[in-house]
Amino acid sequence: MLTTITDGIMCCLTGKSANTVMPIESCEPGDGFEFVEVKPGRVLRIRHILPDRGTCEMPGEEAEQPSRGSVHCKRKITVYRHGQLVIENLGDVVRSEILHCQNGNTEPSSMVEVELSDYNSTSSIPEPKAPRESSKSPHPPGQRRRRRKPKRTVVIDCERKISSCKGTHADVALFFFHGVGGSLDIWASQLDFFSRLGYEVIAPDLAGHGASSAPQIAAAYTFYALAEDVRAIFKRYARRRNIIIGHSYGVSFCTFLAHEYPDLVHKVVMINGGGPTALEPSLCSIFNLPTCVLHCLSPCLAWSFLKAGFARQGAKEKQLLKEGNAFNVSSFVLRAMMSGQYWPEGDEVYHAELTVPILLVHGMHDKFVPIEEDQRMAEILLIAFLKVIDEGSHMVMMECPETVNTLLHEFFLWEPDLSSHGDPSTSNKAPCTQDRTPGKEPENK
């Protein structure tokens, strides 16, 4: 503790952070690690595992059934000036029970009205309801009520093809993105598990994290700067069908890629990512303190992260935190990352425009992200499945790796079954309700 305080004082005097993260020179490309220069002087460490596949899918195999798993995505999204969002699903809607993900009725068309102004004060998801004018009119009796005028209207009409992604398919790649203070090492269980199944996996260290370079300029850690890094990595390693998995802040980059590359992103997994709201840094946060003060408080911050990030705080969790190289970033990087989370475009409409199937995984004991936020995300998204893991917290993929790996694998192999509607070539039919969930319930549910 005394050393930390001394380093903090030196940080104030010199203006430099004492624990700057630099690339690890001992990592060889043969170990599955690569170093990619996304910009001059900006080098990211990547773990890239390209497995030795014994048998691969023939290029024309999937083309034999072009209509299998095709879903007609048609939505009309209307935003009103008083903070109301109306979503009309006019095509196929693949729905599931929120929380328990039980089979429900597939709706060929539906409408949901969301009061955005009540988002922060709402403790549960409102029931879908038909749009109405207003329960209380601001105009006096006898005066004609003025009709609401929409602020913005978005119409989506496309055909989405959803198929099973097996490890033996040569055109499938899995991308893993960590959040603030993490590293690619937090995905160790997932990277090993899916690479053994034959999947090609790619996981980067974000700038300033893990073994990537750490520029000493705050502008290097804004959302837009990091999103361009993520875009460069995705374009470098992308296959024809790509599945992107994100945790916490990394979920925002998954949303960004799914919105920018709808034809390349096949499925998305969001782990404890929060609600579908635009990013904006908090003005009243401990991370707004000077870097030297944060450096002095780093032992307290690490302890707080352990307590809030894990359901239990025993020797096993401490070892997981150490092995995952999590929360091991400089105070300067931590402060810049938190203050750089500004992304006004990523609002509810931005998320509602996504047509890619999305699996939401939430740890029940997560103290960083309330479950209501993932519930709202499941309500906004077109094709979403929410799975809650009772034993998990914010770092659920490290606490419950077997459960998370099973859920992810079932979701990768899931595809909507249209065979019960007779002619499989009819793409406007709703998916079969018996086969529309991404696998059986985990044992912990």
C-alpha positions in Angstrom: 0.0 0.0 0.0 2.9 2.4 0.9 4.5 1.6 -2.5 1.3 2.4 -4.3 1.0 5.8 -2.5 4.6 6.5 -3.3 4.1 5.7 -7.0 1.0 7.9 -7.0 3.0 10.8 -5.7 5.6 10.3 -8.4 2.8 10.1 -10.9 1.6 13.5 -9.8 5.1 15.0 -10.0 6.2 13.4 -13.3 2.8 13.3 -15.0 3.5 9.7 -16.1 1.7 6.5 -15.0 3.8 4.0 -13.1 2.2 0.9 -14.5 2.1 1.4 -18.2 1.1 -1.7 -20.2 3.5 -2.7 -23.0 3.5 -5.6 -25.5 4.9 -8.9 -24.3 7.9 -9.7 -26.5 8.1 -13.4 -25.4 4.8 -14.2 -27.2 5.6 -16.1 -30.4 3.1 -16.3 -33.3 3.3 -20.1 -32.9 1.8 -19.8 -29.4 -1.4 -18.6 -31.0 -0.5 -14.9 -30.4 0.0 -12.3 -33.0 0.8 -8.6 -32.8 -1.2 -6.4 -35.3 -0.4 -2.8 -36.0 -3.8 -1.3 -36.5 -2.3 2.2 -36.8 1.2 3.5 -36.8 2.5 2.9 -33.3 -0.8 1.3 -32.1 -0.2 -2.4 -31.7 -2.7 -4.9 -30.4 -2.1 -8.4 -29.2 -4.3 -11.0 -30.8 -4.9 -14.6 -29.9 -5.7 -16.3 -33.2 -6.3 -20.1 -33.2 -6.9 -21.7 -36.6 -7.7 -25.3 -35.8 -6.7 -28.3 -37.9 -10.1 -29.4 -39.3 -10.3 -33.0 -40.3 -13.5 -32.5 -42.4 -14.8 -29.3 -43.8 -18.2 -28.4 -45.2 -18.3 -28.4 -49.0 -18.8 -25.0 -50.5 -22.1 -25.9 -52.1 -23.5 -27.9 -49.2 -25.4 -25.0 -47.7 -26.7 -23.8 -51.1 -28.7 -27.0 -51.5 -31.3 -25.6 -49.0 -31.3 -21.9 -49.6 -34.6 -21.3 -47.8 -33.8 -23.2 -44.7 -33.7 -20.8 -41.8 -34.8 -17.8 -43.7 -36.7 -15.2 -41.7 -38.5 -12.2 -43.1 -37.5 -9.2 -41.0 -39.8 -6.3 -41.4 -40.1 -3.5 -38.7 -41.4 0.0 -38.5 -39.8 2.0 -35.8 -41.3 5.4 -34.9 -39.8 7.8 -32.4 -41.9 10.6 -31.0 -40.7 13.9 -29.6 -41.9 13.3 -26.0 -39.6 10.2 -25.7 -41.8 7.4 -26.9 -40.6 4.5 -29.1 -43.2 2.4 -31.1 -41.9 -0.8 -32.7 -44.1 -2.6 -35.2 -42.9 -6.0 -36.2 -44.6 -6.7 -39.5 -42.6 -9.8 -40.5 -41.5 -13.0 -38.7 -40.9 -12.5 -35.0 -38.9 -15.2 -33.1 -39.8 -14.6 -29.5 -39.1 -16.3 -26.2 -40.1 -15.8 -22.6 -37.8 -13.2 -21.0 -35.6 -14.7 -18.2 -36.5 -18.4 -18.5 -36.5 -18.5 -22.3 -39.4 -20.9 -22.4 -41.2 -21.7 -25.7 -44.0 -19.3 -26.4 -46.2 -18.4 -29.3 -44.5 -17.1 -32.4 -46.0 -13.9 -33.6 -46.3 -13.1 -37.3 -46.8 -9.5 -36.4 -46.8 -7.4 -33.2 -46.5 -4.0 -31.8 -44.6 -2.8 -28.7 -44.8 0.7 -27.2 -41.8 1.8 -25.1 -41.6 4.9 -22.9 -38.0 5.8 -23.2 -38.4 8.6 -20.6 -39.3 5.9 -18.0 -36.3 3.7 -18.7 -34.1 4.8 -15.7 -37.0 4.7 -13.2 -38.6 1.5 -14.4 -37.8 -1.6 -12.3 -39.5 -4.1 -14.6 -40.4 -4.5 -18.2 -43.8 -3.1 -19.2 -46.2 -5.4 -20.9 -46.6 -4.9 -24.7 -49.5 -2.7 -25.4 -51.2 -1.1 -28.3 -50.2 2.5 -29.1 -52.6 5.1 -27.8 -52.8 8.8 -27.8 -52.4 9.9 -24.2 -54.3 9.1 -21.1 -54.3 12.8 -20.1 -54.9 15.4 -22.6 -53.0 18.7 -22.1 -55.7 20.6 -23.9 -58.9 22.0 -22.1 -62.3 20.4 -22.8 -63.9 21.3 -26.1 -60.6 22.0 -27.8 -59.5 19.5 -30.5 -56.6 17.4 -29.4 -53.5 17.7 -31.7 -52.3 14.5 -33.2 -48.8 13.4 -32.3 -46.1 14.0 -34.9 -43.3 11.5 -35.1 -39.8 12.8 -34.8 -38.2 9.9 -36.8 -39.5 6.9 -38.6 -37.3 3.9 -39.7 -38.5 1.0 -41.9 -36.5 -2.2 -42.1 -37.4 -4.9 -44.7 -35.0 -7.7 -45.4 -34.6 -11.4 -45.6 -32.4 -12.9 -42.9 -30.8 -16.3 -43.4 -30.0 -18.0 -40.1 -28.1 -21.4 -40.2 -26.2 -23.6 -37.9 -22.6 -22.8 -37.4 -20.5 -25.8 -36.7 -16.8 -26.0 -35.9 -16.1 -28.0 -39.0 -17.5 -25.2 -41.2 -14.5 -23.5 -42.8 -16.4 -20.2 -43.3 -17.1 -19.6 -39.6 -15.1 -17.4 -37.2 -15.7 -16.5 -33.6 -14.6 -13.1 -32.3 -14.3 -12.3 -28.5 -14.1 -8.8 -27.1 -13.5 -7.9 -23.5 -14.6 -4.8 -21.5 -12.9 -2.1 -19.5 -10.0 -3.5 -17.4 -10.1 -6.9 -19.0 -7.9 -8.8 -21.5 -8.2 -11.6 -23.9 -7.2 -13.9 -21.1 -10.6 -13.7 -19.5 -11.8 -15.8 -22.5 -9.3 -18.6 -21.8 -12.0 -21.3 -21.1 -14.0 -20.2 -24.2 -11.1 -20.0 -26.5 -9.8 -23.5 -25.6 -13.2 -25.0 -25.6 -14.3 -23.8 -29.1 -10.9 -24.2 -30.7 -11.0 -27.9 -29.6 -14.4 -28.2 -31.3 -12.8 -27.0 -34.6 -13.8 -23.3 -34.5 -11.5 -20.5 -35.6 -11.3 -18.1 -32.7 -10.0 -14.5 -32.6 -9.6 -12.5 -29.4 -7.8 -9.1 -29.1 -6.5 -7.1 -26.2 -7.9 -3.6 -26.5 -5.5 -0.7 -26.5 -3.9 -0.2 -23.1 -5.1 -3.7 -21.9 -3.3 -7.0 -21.6 -0.2 -7.0 -23.8 -1.3 -4.3 -26.3 0.4 -1.0 -26.5 -0.8 1.8 -24.3 -0.7 5.3 -25.9 -0.3 8.0 -23.3 -3.1 10.2 -24.8 -6.7 10.2 -23.6 -8.0 10.4 -27.2 -6.7 6.9 -27.9 -9.3 5.4 -25.6 -12.6 7.0 -26.8 -15.3 4.7 -28.1 -14.7 5.8 -31.6 -10.9 5.1 -31.5 -11.5 1.7 -30.0 -14.3 0.9 -32.5 -11.9 1.6 -35.4 -9.4 -0.8 -33.8 -12.1 -3.4 -33.6 -13.2 -2.7 -37.2 -9.6 -3.3 -38.4 -9.3 -6.6 -36.5 -12.7 -7.7 -37.8 -11.9 -6.9 -41.4 -8.5 -8.7 -41.1 -9.9 -12.0 -39.8 -13.5 -12.1 -40.9 -14.9 -15.1 -42.7 -18.2 -15.4 -44.6 -20.1 -16.1 -41.4 -18.9 -14.5 -38.2 -20.1 -14.8 -34.6 -19.1 -12.0 -32.2 -19.1 -12.3 -28.5 -18.7 -9.4 -26.1 -18.6 -8.8 -22.4 -19.6 -5.6 -20.6 -18.2 -2.6 -22.5 -17.2 -5.1 -25.3 -20.9 -5.6 -26.1 -21.0 -2.0 -27.5 -18.4 -3.0 -30.1 -20.4 -6.1 -31.0 -23.4 -3.9 -31.6 -21.3 -1.6 -33.7 -20.0 -4.4 -35.9 -23.4 -6.0 -36.3 -24.8 -2.7 -37.4 -21.9 -1.9 -39.8 -21.6 -5.4 -41.3 -25.1 -7.0 -41.3 -24.1 -9.4 -44.1 -21.0 -10.7 -42.4 -22.2 -10.9 -38.7 -24.2 -14.1 -38.4 -25.0 -14.1 -34.7 -24.1 -12.1 -31.6 -23.6 -13.0 -27.9 -23.9 -10.2 -25.3 -22.7 -11.1 -21.8 -23.7 -8.6 -19.1 -23.8 -5.8 -21.5 -26.5 -3.6 -20.1 -29.4 -1.7 -21.7 -29.9 -0.4 -25.3 -29.0 3.2 -24.5 -26.6 5.6 -25.9 -23.2 5.7 -24.1 -22.4 8.8 -22.1 -19.7 9.2 -19.4 -20.9 9.9 -15.9 -20.0 13.4 -14.6 -20.1 12.2 -11.0 -17.7 9.2 -10.9 -14.7 8.2 -9.0 -12.9 7.8 -12.4 -13.0 11.5 -12.9 -10.5 11.9 -10.1 -6.9 12.8 -11.1 -4.8 9.8 -12.3 -2.4 10.0 -9.4 -5.3 9.8 -6.9 -6.7 6.8 -8.8 -3.3 5.2 -8.7 -3.3 5.5 -4.9 -6.7 4.0 -4.7 -5.9 1.1 -7.0 -5.9 -1.5 -4.3 -9.3 -0.4 -3.1 -10.6 -0.4 -6.7 -9.2 -3.9 -7.3 -10.9 -5.1 -4.1 -14.2 -3.5 -5.1 -14.0 -5.1 -8.6 -13.4 -8.5 -7.0 -16.4 -8.0 -4.7 -18.8 -6.7 -7.4 -17.5 -8.8 -10.3 -17.8 -12.3 -8.7 -20.6 -13.9 -6.8 -18.1 -15.3 -4.3 -14.8 -13.7 -3.2 -12.7 -16.8 -2.3 -9.2 -17.9 -3.3 -10.5 -19.4 -6.5 -12.0 -16.1 -7.6 -8.8 -14.2 -6.8 -6.8 -16.8 -8.8 -9.2 -16.4 -11.7 -8.8 -12.6 -11.6 -5.0 -13.0 -11.6 -5.0 -15.6 -14.4 -7.4 -13.6 -16.5 -5.1 -10.5 -16.2 -8.3 -8.6 -15.4 -8.3 -5.1 -13.9 -4.6 -4.9 -14.4 -4.4 -1.6 -16.4 -2.8 1.7 -15.6 -4.8 4.3 -13.8 -4.4 6.6 -16.8 -5.9 4.0 -19.2 -8.7 3.3 -16.7 -9.6 6.9 -16.4 -9.4 7.5 -20.1 -11.6 4.5 -20.9 -14.3 5.5 -18.5 -14.4 9.1 -19.7 -14.3 8.1 -23.3 -17.5 6.1 -23.3 -19.4 8.6 -25.5 -21.5 7.1 -28.3 -24.8 9.0 -28.9 -25.6 7.0 -32.0 -26.0 3.8 -30.0 -29.5 4.5 -28.8 -32.6 2.4 -28.7 -33.4 2.9 -32.4 -29.8 1.8 -33.3 -30.3 -1.5 -31.4 -33.9 -2.0 -32.7 -32.5 -1.9 -36.2 -30.5 -5.0 -35.7 -31.8 -8.1 -37.5 -29.1 -10.5 -36.4 -30.1 -13.2 -33.8 -28.7 -12.3 -30.3 -28.1 -14.3 -27.2 -28.1 -12.3 -24.0 -26.3 -13.9 -21.0 -26.8 -12.4 -17.6 -25.2 -13.3 -14.2 -27.9 -13.1 -11.6 -25.5 -11.6 -9.0 -24.1 -9.0 -11.3 -23.7 -5.7 -9.3 -22.5 -3.7 -12.2 -25.4 -4.4 -14.6 -29.0 -4.7 -13.2 -31.0 -7.5 -14.8 -33.7 -4.9 -15.8 -31.2 -3.5 -18.4 -30.8 -6.9 -20.1 -34.5 -7.4 -20.0 -35.0 -4.1 -21.8 -32.4 -5.1 -24.3 -34.3 -8.3 -25.0 -37.5 -6.3 -25.5 -35.9 -3.9 -28.0 -34.1 -6.4 -30.1 -35.9 -8.3 -32.9 -34.5 -11.8 -32.4 -33.2 -12.2 -28.8 -32.9 -14.9 -26.2 -32.1 -14.0 -22.6 -30.5 -16.6 -20.4 -29.9 -16.0 -16.7 -27.3 -18.0 -14.8 -28.1 -18.1 -11.1 -24.6 -18.8 -9.9 -22.9 -16.2 -12.0 -22.1 -12.5 -11.6 -20.4 -10.0 -13.9 -17.5 -12.3 -14.7 -19.8 -15.2 -15.4 -17.8 -16.7 -18.2 -14.9 -17.2 -15.7 -17.1 -18.3 -12.8 -19.3 -20.7 -14.8 -17.3 -21.6 -17.9 -19.0 -24.9 -18.6 -22.5 -23.4 -18.4 -21.6 -20.5 -20.6 -19.8 -22.7 -23.1 -22.8 -24.9 -23.4 -25.2 -22.0 -23.9 -23.0 -20.4 -26.5 -22.5 -23.7 -28.4 -26.2 -24.4 -28.5 -26.8 -20.9 -29.8 -24.2 -21.4 -32.5 -25.9 -24.6 -33.7 -29.4 -23.1 -33.5 -31.4 -22.3 -36.6 -35.2 -21.6 -37.1 -37.1 -24.6 -38.4 -39.7 -23.8 -41.0 -40.5 -27.4 -42.0 -43.8 -27.5 -40.0 -45.4 -25.0 -42.3 -45.4 -27.3 -45.2 -43.5 -25.7 -48.1 -40.0 -24.8 -46.8 -39.6 -22.3 -49.6 -42.1 -20.0 -48.1 -39.9 -17.5 -46.3 -42.6 -15.3 -44.9 -43.9 -18.0 -42.6 -43.0 -17.6 -38.9 -40.4 -20.1 -37.4 -41.6 -23.2 -35.7 -42.2 -22.6 -32.0 -40.9 -26.1 -31.0 -37.4 -25.5 -32.4 -36.9 -21.8 -32.1 -34.9 -21.7 -28.8 -31.1 -22.2 -29.0 -31.1 -25.5 -27.1 -32.3 -27.0 -23.9 -32.4 -25.3 -20.5 -29.1 -25.5 -18.5 -29.1 -27.5 -15.4 -28.9 -24.4 -13.2 -32.2 -23.1 -14.3 
